[in-house]
Amino acid sequence: MQEIFFADLGSSDYKQTWDFQEQLLQQIMQLKLEGRNQGLGDHAPTPHYLLFCEHPHVFTLGKSGKPEHLLSNEQQLKNANADYYKINRGGDITYHGPGQIVGYPILNLDLFFNDIHRYMRFLEEVIIRTLKEYGIEGSRIEKLTGVWIDAGKPSARKICAFGVRCSRWITMHGWALNVNTQLDYFNHIVPCGISDKAVTSMAKELGNNLNIDEVKSVLLKHFSDVFNATIKTVEKEKLIAKEKT
């Protein structure tokens, strides 16, 4: 059973969090290289990390995304107090903002399984199980990564988006679960490049805002179960110190 170090970064600037993920990824990559040099192959022990945060309003475009899926110009984004980044994850354009739980697993998949499609399904399963605890039936749509409500119906709407990067079997980026999210911000984009389906949130489905810390706890429980891993919660400062050692 693997151990995953978890830190809740709270409200966290997107670029700073992206840079931090890169630092953690590079640390794991260096440890893997050292392990190979010591004759341990691809299964040298390395740490794994899981970060939760909420970002200030920001739109991010994945490497396979289309710039025209951003529907607002620079001035309109400024008026909305939103940033915009082209980034190195898969997927198209999405939105992050307050009231949304963004999860960033930085895992060495050599110590779990070498299958990125299975990894994506595991992430979706974490969200599906979490929603179920709140009486929300989440499911998948074939060939459309994400977790959906009323999948397969004209009323299908996405409640959680995913976009990851995997470098030498080390993951980064992750998911964005709409909990108490301001859904009108999705009007600035074609969410995930899908124009014929709506976006929703847990709050909208249930008719009331949720305790976001409680939802984080439920997510952690199911992440541990799905990945068969133990979660060790650490303070943000200690996680940073661990990265520097």
Secondary structure, DSSP 8 states (H G I E B T S, - for coil): -EEEEEEEEEE--HHHHHHHHHHHHHHHHHHHHHHHHTT-GGG----EEEEEEE-SSEEEE-TT--GGGB-S-HHHHHHTT-EEEE-SSSSSEEEE-TTEEEEEEE-BGGGT-S-HHHHHHHHHHHHHHHHHTTT--EEEETTEEEEEESTTSTT-EEEEEEEEEEETTEEEEEEEEESS--GGGGGGB-GGG-SSSEE--HHHHHTS---HHHHHHHHHHHHHHHTTEEEEE--HHHHHHHHH-
